[in-house]
Amino acid sequence: MVEKRDFSVHISGNEGWLELADTGAITVNFQRAFKTTGDNLWNVLTNQKELQRWSPGFKFAPKLGGKYELWFEEEPSGPPHIQGEIEAFRAPNLLQLGSIIFRLEATADGCQLKFTDSLVFRDNLSKLAVALTVLAGWHRYLDLLEQALSQEFVEQNIAEPNYSAIAFAGRHLVT
């Protein structure tokens, strides 16, 4: 049995955290501030040419009901890991791809991205292990998004910290 509590992990100065619901569902969350306009961030998130710079395995038709496919690898191969129809598309503030939600809010210094991904689990996998992997993966993709906003070239083979070595309260609760 998993206790309900918030698990927080701070990596590279950007906050990512897991939320555990009473139902046992886990949601990956990020909140990041960008020194750019909401329109520019929206363009980098939704324009296919811009999207390919930071996430080549992410393809979708940018409209409500449009199809999306997401491969979590450098060169997409085989069936997508996630696919479906866009459930919300309100430029320049809201994009929902199934359980993945990007919310953009204007701030005094630019734009804030609030990101969530509600996870679905198979019975034979550790929920926390899967959630930590997803948390780490989205951390990497948001780092690439940040690069795409600040420079022309995006280095996709960025070095990553050893996320499994990061200890935090609650890690021992899920086996």
C-alpha atoms as a printed R data frame, in Angstrom:
    type eleno elety resid chain resno      x      y       z
1   ATOM     1    CA   MET     A     1  0.000  0.000   0.000
2   ATOM     2    CA   VAL     A     2  1.309  3.450  -0.897
3   ATOM     3    CA   GLU     A     3  0.835  6.359   1.498
4   ATOM     4    CA   LYS     A     4 -0.601  9.584   0.105
5   ATOM     5    CA   ARG     A     5  1.958 12.391   0.225
6   ATOM     6    CA   ASP     A     6  3.842 14.728  -2.076
7   ATOM     7    CA   PHE     A     7  7.292 13.626  -3.184
8   ATOM     8    CA   SER     A     8  9.548 16.535  -4.166
9   ATOM     9    CA   VAL     A     9 12.769 16.321  -6.112
10  ATOM    10    CA   HIS     A    10 14.878 19.375  -6.976
11  ATOM    11    CA   ILE     A    11 17.136 18.879  -9.987
12  ATOM    12    CA   SER     A    12 19.336 21.531 -11.648
13  ATOM    13    CA   GLY     A    13 17.448 24.350  -9.952
14  ATOM    14    CA   ASN     A    14 14.141 23.402 -11.593
15  ATOM    15    CA   GLU     A    15 11.432 21.811  -9.542
16  ATOM    16    CA   GLY     A    16  9.738 18.592 -10.487
17  ATOM    17    CA   TRP     A    17  7.503 16.670  -8.134
18  ATOM    18    CA   LEU     A    18  5.212 13.674  -7.941
19  ATOM    19    CA   GLU     A    19  1.702 13.762  -6.509
20  ATOM    20    CA   LEU     A    20  0.019 10.610  -5.296
21  ATOM    21    CA   ALA     A    21 -3.799 10.602  -5.375
22  ATOM    22    CA   ASP     A    22 -6.071  8.610  -3.054
23  ATOM    23    CA   THR     A    23 -6.764  6.328  -6.034
24  ATOM    24    CA   GLY     A    24 -3.065  5.431  -6.274
25  ATOM    25    CA   ALA     A    25 -2.558  7.431  -9.476
26  ATOM    26    CA   ILE     A    26  0.687  9.400  -9.662
27  ATOM    27    CA   THR     A    27  1.047 12.705 -11.505
28  ATOM    28    CA   VAL     A    28  4.400 14.119 -12.643
29  ATOM    29    CA   ASN     A    29  4.510 17.926 -12.285
30  ATOM    30    CA   PHE     A    30  6.883 20.669 -13.391
31  ATOM    31    CA   GLN     A    31  6.685 24.410 -13.130
32  ATOM    32    CA   ARG     A    32  9.263 26.410 -15.064
33  ATOM    33    CA   ALA     A    33  9.729 30.104 -15.759
34  ATOM    34    CA   PHE     A    34 10.998 31.145 -19.184
35  ATOM    35    CA   LYS     A    35 12.283 34.588 -20.167
36  ATOM    36    CA   THR     A    36 10.263 34.659 -23.373
37  ATOM    37    CA   THR     A    37  6.751 35.544 -24.440
38  ATOM    38    CA   GLY     A    38  3.895 33.088 -24.198
39  ATOM    39    CA   ASP     A    39  3.488 33.296 -27.986
40  ATOM    40    CA   ASN     A    40  7.128 32.310 -28.518
41  ATOM    41    CA   LEU     A    41  6.916 29.412 -26.043
42  ATOM    42    CA   TRP     A    42  3.644 28.282 -27.645
43  ATOM    43    CA   ASN     A    43  5.317 28.349 -31.074
44  ATOM    44    CA   VAL     A    44  8.246 26.220 -29.871
45  ATOM    45    CA   LEU     A    45  5.766 23.752 -28.301
46  ATOM    46    CA   THR     A    46  3.361 23.470 -31.242
47  ATOM    47    CA   ASN     A    47  5.119 24.372 -34.507
48  ATOM    48    CA   GLN     A    48  6.324 21.090 -36.039
49  ATOM    49    CA   LYS     A    49  9.585 22.595 -37.344
50  ATOM    50    CA   GLU     A    50 10.405 24.067 -33.909
51  ATOM    51    CA   LEU     A    51  9.251 20.921 -32.138
52  ATOM    52    CA   GLN     A    52 11.689 18.805 -34.155
53  ATOM    53    CA   ARG     A    53 14.597 20.864 -32.795
54  ATOM    54    CA   TRP     A    54 14.026 19.783 -29.196
55  ATOM    55    CA   SER     A    55 11.814 16.681 -29.423
56  ATOM    56    CA   PRO     A    56 12.103 14.844 -32.753
57  ATOM    57    CA   GLY     A    57  9.950 11.960 -31.485
58  ATOM    58    CA   PHE     A    58  6.947 14.239 -30.896
59  ATOM    59    CA   LYS     A    59  4.527 14.620 -33.810
60  ATOM    60    CA   PHE     A    60  1.025 16.017 -33.868
61  ATOM    61    CA   ALA     A    61 -1.551 17.955 -35.845
62  ATOM    62    CA   PRO     A    62 -1.822 21.261 -33.904
63  ATOM    63    CA   LYS     A    63 -5.602 21.494 -33.530
64  ATOM    64    CA   LEU     A    64 -8.337 20.227 -31.261
65  ATOM    65    CA   GLY     A    65 -8.972 16.580 -32.114
66  ATOM    66    CA   GLY     A    66 -5.704 16.332 -34.067
67  ATOM    67    CA   LYS     A    67 -3.721 13.100 -33.792
68  ATOM    68    CA   TYR     A    68 -0.508 12.971 -31.764
69  ATOM    69    CA   GLU     A    69  2.294 10.425 -31.459
70  ATOM    70    CA   LEU     A    70  5.192 10.501 -29.027
71  ATOM    71    CA   TRP     A    71  8.339  8.371 -29.135
72  ATOM    72    CA   PHE     A    72 10.723  8.735 -26.182
73  ATOM    73    CA   GLU     A    73 13.910  8.261 -28.151
74  ATOM    74    CA   GLU     A    74 16.165 10.319 -30.409
75  ATOM    75    CA   GLU     A    75 15.173  8.605 -33.650
76  ATOM    76    CA   PRO     A    76 11.526  7.479 -33.707
77  ATOM    77    CA   SER     A    77 11.213  3.799 -34.572
78  ATOM    78    CA   GLY     A    78  8.511  1.221 -34.052
79  ATOM    79    CA   PRO     A    79  5.102  2.100 -32.671
80  ATOM    80    CA   PRO     A    80  4.771  5.315 -30.632
81  ATOM    81    CA   HIS     A    81  4.887  5.002 -26.850
82  ATOM    82    CA   ILE     A    82  1.931  7.366 -26.552
83  ATOM    83    CA   GLN     A    83 -0.688  8.266 -29.139
84  ATOM    84    CA   GLY     A    84 -4.191  9.663 -29.306
85  ATOM    85    CA   GLU     A    85 -6.169 12.805 -30.065
86  ATOM    86    CA   ILE     A    86 -5.509 16.314 -28.785
87  ATOM    87    CA   GLU     A    87 -8.089 16.925 -26.058
88  ATOM    88    CA   ALA     A    88 -7.434 20.659 -25.546
89  ATOM    89    CA   PHE     A    89 -5.799 23.197 -27.862
90  ATOM    90    CA   ARG     A    90 -6.251 26.835 -26.857
91  ATOM    91    CA   ALA     A    91 -3.478 29.012 -28.265
92  ATOM    92    CA   PRO     A    92 -1.364 30.296 -26.614
93  ATOM    93    CA   ASN     A    93 -2.201 28.816 -23.206
94  ATOM    94    CA   LEU     A    94 -3.309 25.177 -23.167
95  ATOM    95    CA   LEU     A    95 -2.266 21.970 -24.903
96  ATOM    96    CA   GLN     A    96 -3.534 18.591 -23.687
97  ATOM    97    CA   LEU     A    97 -2.347 15.344 -25.218
98  ATOM    98    CA   GLY     A    98 -4.180 12.645 -23.294
99  ATOM    99    CA   SER     A    99 -2.777 12.764 -19.773
100 ATOM   100    CA   ILE     A   100 -0.028 15.255 -20.735
101 ATOM   101    CA   ILE     A   101 -0.945 18.909 -20.150
102 ATOM   102    CA   PHE     A   102  1.060 22.055 -20.969
103 ATOM   103    CA   ARG     A   103 -0.347 25.265 -19.400
104 ATOM   104    CA   LEU     A   104  1.295 28.603 -20.194
105 ATOM   105    CA   GLU     A   105  0.785 31.746 -18.113
106 ATOM   106    CA   ALA     A   106  2.215 35.212 -18.750
107 ATOM   107    CA   THR     A   107  4.425 36.594 -15.973
108 ATOM   108    CA   ALA     A   108  6.132 39.938 -15.425
109 ATOM   109    CA   ASP     A   109  9.422 38.431 -16.697
110 ATOM   110    CA   GLY     A   110  8.101 36.232 -19.494
111 ATOM   111    CA   CYS     A   111  6.072 33.051 -19.330
112 ATOM   112    CA   GLN     A   112  5.552 30.218 -16.872
113 ATOM   113    CA   LEU     A   113  4.977 26.647 -18.005
114 ATOM   114    CA   LYS     A   114  2.957 24.341 -15.763
115 ATOM   115    CA   PHE     A   115  3.322 20.764 -16.963
116 ATOM   116    CA   THR     A   116  1.551 17.626 -15.733
117 ATOM   117    CA   ASP     A   117  1.539 14.000 -16.848
118 ATOM   118    CA   SER     A   118 -0.853 11.618 -15.050
119 ATOM   119    CA   LEU     A   119  0.568  8.117 -15.162
120 ATOM   120    CA   VAL     A   120 -1.137  4.824 -15.888
121 ATOM   121    CA   PHE     A   121  0.489  1.676 -14.508
122 ATOM   122    CA   ARG     A   122  0.601 -2.012 -15.246
123 ATOM   123    CA   ASP     A   123  0.363 -4.213 -12.168
124 ATOM   124    CA   ASN     A   124  3.824 -5.766 -12.531
125 ATOM   125    CA   LEU     A   125  5.778 -2.494 -12.347
126 ATOM   126    CA   SER     A   126  6.780 -0.425  -9.339
127 ATOM   127    CA   LYS     A   127  4.735  2.771  -9.463
128 ATOM   128    CA   LEU     A   128  7.503  4.851  -7.947
129 ATOM   129    CA   ALA     A   129 10.159  3.441 -10.308
130 ATOM   130    CA   VAL     A   130  7.982  4.281 -13.315
131 ATOM   131    CA   ALA     A   131  7.092  7.718 -11.923
132 ATOM   132    CA   LEU     A   132 10.754  8.566 -11.275
133 ATOM   133    CA   THR     A   133 11.685  7.492 -14.802
134 ATOM   134    CA   VAL     A   134  8.921  9.669 -16.268
135 ATOM   135    CA   LEU     A   135  9.897 12.573 -13.996
136 ATOM   136    CA   ALA     A   136 13.511 12.282 -15.183
137 ATOM   137    CA   GLY     A   137 12.497 11.959 -18.819
138 ATOM   138    CA   TRP     A   138 10.277 15.025 -18.788
139 ATOM   139    CA   HIS     A   139 12.992 16.950 -16.928
140 ATOM   140    CA   ARG     A   140 15.306 16.209 -19.854
141 ATOM   141    CA   TYR     A   141 12.706 17.217 -22.470
142 ATOM   142    CA   LEU     A   142 11.982 20.484 -20.661
143 ATOM   143    CA   ASP     A   143 15.747 21.167 -20.566
144 ATOM   144    CA   LEU     A   144 15.798 20.666 -24.343
145 ATOM   145    CA   LEU     A   145 12.785 22.985 -24.692
146 ATOM   146    CA   GLU     A   146 14.690 25.591 -22.690
147 ATOM   147    CA   GLN     A   147 17.668 25.226 -25.053
148 ATOM   148    CA   ALA     A   148 15.381 25.581 -28.082
149 ATOM   149    CA   LEU     A   149 14.052 28.858 -26.696
150 ATOM   150    CA   SER     A   150 17.486 30.322 -25.982
151 ATOM   151    CA   GLN     A   151 19.646 29.191 -28.889
152 ATOM   152    CA   GLU     A   152 19.549 28.011 -32.478
153 ATOM   153    CA   PHE     A   153 21.298 24.644 -31.923
154 ATOM   154    CA   VAL     A   154 19.858 22.136 -29.451
155 ATOM   155    CA   GLU     A   155 22.304 19.600 -28.007
156 ATOM   156    CA   GLN     A   156 20.072 16.547 -27.612
157 ATOM   157    CA   ASN     A   157 22.763 14.352 -26.068
158 ATOM   158    CA   ILE     A   158 22.981 16.390 -22.863
159 ATOM   159    CA   ALA     A   159 24.540 14.748 -19.847
160 ATOM   160    CA   GLU     A   160 21.978 13.791 -17.239
161 ATOM   161    CA   PRO     A   161 22.375 13.429 -13.491
162 ATOM   162    CA   ASN     A   162 21.973  9.954 -11.990
163 ATOM   163    CA   TYR     A   163 18.319 10.431 -11.012
164 ATOM   164    CA   SER     A   164 18.188  7.045  -9.275
165 ATOM   165    CA   ALA     A   165 20.809  8.248  -6.771
166 ATOM   166    CA   ILE     A   166 18.666 11.175  -5.624
167 ATOM   167    CA   ALA     A   167 17.139 10.314  -2.257
168 ATOM   168    CA   PHE     A   168 13.991 11.924  -0.944
169 ATOM   169    CA   ALA     A   169 11.355 11.242   1.672
170 ATOM   170    CA   GLY     A   170  8.901  8.587   0.552
171 ATOM   171    CA   ARG     A   171 11.122  6.685  -1.875
172 ATOM   172    CA   HIS     A   172 11.063  3.622   0.393
173 ATOM   173    CA   LEU     A   173  7.245  3.553   0.448
174 ATOM   174    CA   VAL     A   174  6.780  1.903  -2.951
175 ATOM   175    CA   THR     A   175  8.325 -1.424  -3.884
